[in-house]
């Protein structure tokens, strides 16, 4: 008997639940139909540059309108109308302004939020410059099929490594058209094959930049920076250690002075140039230490609607060693094509480095030619998260035995922007 009573109660509860769900779905459908028969449009632009103006609203219904309010205030309209135009005078505050429109008809009611953005010069400047603090984190994994860069007729070694890169920056605005940036870079990698642990690198960089956005050369930037690179040492010795981790020996330390400019020439077209002066210090090798000067120029323009980048660099290196001075010429061609939401990039880089003075122990001047073919694919999963896949082939030819090689690599990246 108790079991029968229990089953009866369960059946009754099930029926009540089904009835409740039916009424809920019916009410939702009725509400959706109510809103569907009431259409509310803004006929004014979403973004304005004047603080005072008029918001134009159109209301269209299938049944006579009984009540209209904007921001809770009743509005006048022709009695029994089903098509109404409203003109609402406003005085905006900087940024986003919200107007809630409520409409009631003989069949139902509806609400709509209309946003009007008052873009003051300060807001436009802030939107263009972004937040004062920014942190970019790049996580990557790369596979290389010739990590030792041996010649094609030699036995090649394949290796996999991961790395993490932090790029923080902070901006101090001095005037409307100039700012000071404090920037940093911290990078470390991990080789997942113990044989190549000595190839691990720890890199740090700090710089201060002054940026003038309305100069004779467009956006003009002067930068002073220093960087340090350390390499993993096994076993550890008494050589100078890296400033961040004693497991690494200090490999190089550079001071870099940069002057660069970027100028907008038209829609999608820019011209840029950059001069770098570097003082190089190679730990334990005075011959490889010295100075270098590089001049880089670039031109970006849409060709047949496709973003195309041309670039070139001339670099002059003067080191302390008698036969260490070199001249380098570099060129770059890149094409970026967007297939929303994916961006596809194809790039070709060429460089040639040649000794200025021939080493008597060698047969003539050393000359290396390097070509890199790159195919990249980027997918922005969110405004703050970008996935990237890069396939690269590097080919080097040289008149020095053992310096000619081919290297293929595949890299997967995740870029996080805060």
Secondary structure by P-SEA (a helix, b strand, c coil): caaaaaaaaaaaaaaaaaaaaaaaaaaaaaaaaaaaabbbbbccccccccccbbbbbbbbbcccccccccccbbbbccccccbbbbbbbbbbcccbbbbbbbbbcccccbbbbbbbbbccaaaaaaaaacccbbbbbbbbbbbbccccccccccbbbbbcccbbbbbbbbbbbcccccbbbbbbbbbbbbbccccccccbbbbbbbbbbbbbccccccbbbbbbbcbbbbbbbccccccccccccccccccbbbbbbbbbcccccccccccbbbbbbbbbbcccccccccbbbbbbbbbbbbcccbbbbbbbbbbbbbcccccccbbbbbbbbbbbbbcccbbbbbbbbbbbbbbcccccccccbbbbbbbbbbbbbbbcccccbbbbbbbbbbbbbcccccccbbbbbbbbbbbbcc
